Amino acid sequence: MAKPQQPDDTTHFGFQSVPKDEKADLVRDVFDSVATRYDLMNDLMSAGMHRLWKRFTVDQAALRPGNVVLDLAGGTGDLARAFSGKVGKDGRVILADINAAMLRQGRTRLIDAGVAGNLSIAQVDAENLPFADQTFDCISIAFGLRNITDKNAALRSMHRTVKPGGKAMILEFSEPSKAIKPAYDLYSFKVLPVIGKLVAKDADSYQYLAESIRMHPDQETLKSMMEEAGFERCRYHNLAAGIVALHIGYRV
């Protein structure tokens, strides 16, 4: 489904049109608000399914000991923790996010879990990654691309920093099948904000979540964007009837 076009100096923040230079601050406010309840809300609003989607992503990553991995928009560290166990003591995982509050939660969780010393944390902007060219064997971003102001810039930055033969993996909400769309819309706009209000004390942030999903590129559009950024052999896997999709592309 094609998304509405924006003037060059504005972008989407949910269903709102905002100046591009304001979106990052608005998104930061959302995640500052929900950081301490983020993991609980993920379990509640997906009925625990997000754990299966992330497990599938880890399996598809097919990491080997010694690999170097960047987990972008990694938040509280679910994927980074799993990747750490796959790459072993000779590998390295960087948990990266632009939001300091989310990284604090991630750091606490990883320390509590006793994650090995092959994992570090960095606050970075995905649109301009502060890493050398061809650094990573794998770059992942889970449920974070839709919050980035310039998605194309982020994809180009990912392509620049992944090694030849390496891959980028984008796990994100996407376009569900027509059969379930009415029920999905009802849940997203009527139920989800109520859960957010009751559990996270923040209905507005979860209203934004529902809106941001609707404004995100659908499966084929995102695949084309990855190809335009330079990735090859791009493909995607629909999960939960397309509610979520895992896109994979390689640097050749």
N, C-alpha and C positions, 0 to 999 in steps of 0.2 A: 504494500500500500504506500503510495507516494505521500511524503510529509510536506506540509506547506513550506514554501520558500520564504526565506527571511531577507530583509535588506542587509547590505553588507556590514553595517555597523551594529546590528542587533542579533540576538540569538534567542533560543527557547529556554525558559526556566519553567518547566512544566508546560502549561498552556499559555503562560504569560510570554510576552515579547519584552526583552530587557536589553539594555546596552551590553555589548560583549564584555566590556571591562568590569561589569558588575556581577556577572554570573558566578565567578569563582568565589566571591565573598558570600553570595546567597547560598551556594552549595555548602560552603564551610559552615555557615550558621545551621543548616539542616543537620549536618553530621556532628557538630558540637552538641546539638540538642539531644541526639539519639545515641551517642557513643556508648554510654554506660548500659543501655538496654538493647544494644544492637543485636547481640547474639540471641538473646531471649526472643526478640521480635522476629528474627529470621526463622527460628524454630516454630513460632506460633503462626506466622503468616504463610509459611510454606508447608505446615504440618510435618516438619522435619525433612522435607524432600530436598532442601538445599544441600544437605549432607550427601545425598546420593548423586546429585549433579556435580558436586565438587569431587567426589570419589571417581566418577567417570572421567572428569578432566585430568585427574592425577594419572589414571590408567592410560589415557590417550597421550599424555606427555611422554611416556615410555622413557623416563630418565634413567641414566646410568651413573654408577659411581664416578665421581670426578667432574660431573657436569656443573656448570655455573648457570644459575636461574635468577631471573628477576620477577618478583610477584608484584605487579603494579596495582595500585588501589587496593592493596592487600588487607587493609583494615585491621581486624583483630587476629589475623594470622592463620586461618584455617588451612589454606593452600600452602603457605610457607612452611608450616609445621610438617605437613605431609611430604613436601618436596625435600625438606631437610633430611628425613629418614631415607629417601631414595638416593640422594647424591653422596651420602656417606661423608667420612671425615676428610676425604680429599676433594670434595666438592664444596660449593658455596651457594647460599641462597640469600638474596636481599629482599627483605620485606619493605616495600616502598608505598608511600601514600602522601598526598599533599596535605592531609588533615592531621594536625598534631594530636588532637584528642583521640582520634582513632588509633594512631600509633601508640599512644600511651596505654590504651586498652590492650592492644596487640602485644606490647612488650610485657605487660603484667601476665597475660595468659601464657606466653611462651616461657617466661621464667617459672611460673607455677607448674608448667608441664615438664620442666627440666630439659628443654630442647638443647641439643648439642651445640658446641661452639662454632659450627659451620654456618650460622645464621646471623646476619646483621640487619640493622634497621636504618632506613634513610627517608628523610622528608624530601620529596622531589615533585616537580611539575611534569606530568606525562607528556606535555606538548614540547618540552625541551629537556630531554633526559641528560643529566650531567655525567654521562659515561662515555668512554671511548668507543669508537666504531668497532663493531664485530666483537663485543664483549661476551655475549650470553648465548648459551646453547638453547635456551628456552625463555620466552617472556610470556607471562600470563597476566590477564586482567579479568577479574570476575566481578560482575555487577558494578562496574565502575566507568566503563566507556561512555555510557549515556550521560554521565554528569560532567564530562569534559567539554569545555567550550568549543575548541577546535579539534574535532575528532580526526580530521585528515592530518593535521599536524602531529597528533599523537601517534597515528599509524605510521607516518613517515619516520618519526623518531624511534619507534620500535623497530622498524625495518633497518635503520642505520646501525642500531646497537646489537642486533642479533647476528650471530656468526653465519657464514655460508653453510648450508645444510641444517641450520637451526630453524626453530619454528616459533610462531606467535600463536597464542591460544586466547580467544575471547569468549568468555562465558557470560551471557547476557540475556535478559528478558527480550522476547522477540514477538513475532506475530503468531498468535494461536490459530488453530484450525477454526473454520467457520462454525463447525458444530458446537464448539464449546465457548465461542466468543460471547454470546449473551450472558451466560452464567459467570464467565470470567469478568466481564465488565461490571456486573452487579456486585460481585465480591470486591473488586478493586475500588469502586467508588462509594459503596455503601457500607461494607463490612470492615475493610482495612482501616479507614480513618477512625472508626470506632475502637478497634483494637489498639491503634496507636494512642488514642486519647486515654483509654483505660490503663494500658500497661506502661507506655513511654511518656504519658502526660503530654502528648504532642500530636494532635490530629493533623495539623497543617503539614508537618513533615511527611506524613504518610499519604496525604492527599497529593503532595508533590511527587512522591514515589510513583503513584498510580499514573499521574499525568506524564512524568518523564518517560515512563515505559511506552506510552502511546506515541510520543514524539521521536522515539529512537528509530533508526533505520531498520527495516525488516530484513529478513534473512538474505535475500538476493541483493538488496542494496548494499548491505554491509560487506558481502562477499566482493562486490564490485569495487567498493572503497578500498578493501585490502589489496586487490589487484592493482588499482591505480597507485597505491603507495609503494608498489614494487614486489609484493608477495606473489608467489607462484604456487601452483597445485593447491589452490584454495578450495576448501570444502566446509560444509557444516553438518552437524548432527542435531536434528530436532529432538528435544526432550519434553516430556509431559505435553505431547500434542502441539509442540511449538511455542508453548508458554515461555520456554527457555531454549536457547540454541547455543551450541558450542561451535565456534568458527575456528578453523585451523589454516594457517598459511605458512609457507616456507620461504626462506631466502636461499636462492639457488646460487 
